[in-house]
Amino acid sequence: MMKFSKTLLVVLGVVASLAFVGLMLYVVIQVNQLHAVAIANRSAGFANPRNWMLIAAGLGFLGGLLLGMGLALPDKTFKARDAELRRAEDQLAAREASAETPQPQTDQHTADPRTDQDPR
């Protein structure tokens, strides 16, 4: 379920980001046309692109938010990761129990504080 949610958020984030880029290109063209009309000092029937700019900014924010959330989510739920960790710990414990535990080796050139230090 978590992987599906992550994939869905990433896909929605990419779609919203692509819509943002397309809408911003459209708004840039509209603003350039309005600017050309204003410079020519003539009246034409151009709509104000302010609403489209706000929609595009909202899409950009939403796309970035969804994409970031989708990339930040883990692939597995906490329960699945915990169960996997428990299985790995059980396998390690079984492996350690089946193997003989060797005695710890000490270096011969260092003094062992647990024994008598008198070399006689």
Buried (B, 14 or more C-beta within 10 A) or exposed (E): EBEEEBEEBBEBBBBBBEBBBEBBEBBEEBBEBBEEBEEEEEEEEEEEBEEBBEBBBEBBEBBBEBBEBBEEBEEBBEEBEEEEEEEEEEEEEEEEEEEEEEEEEEEEEEEEEEEEEEEE
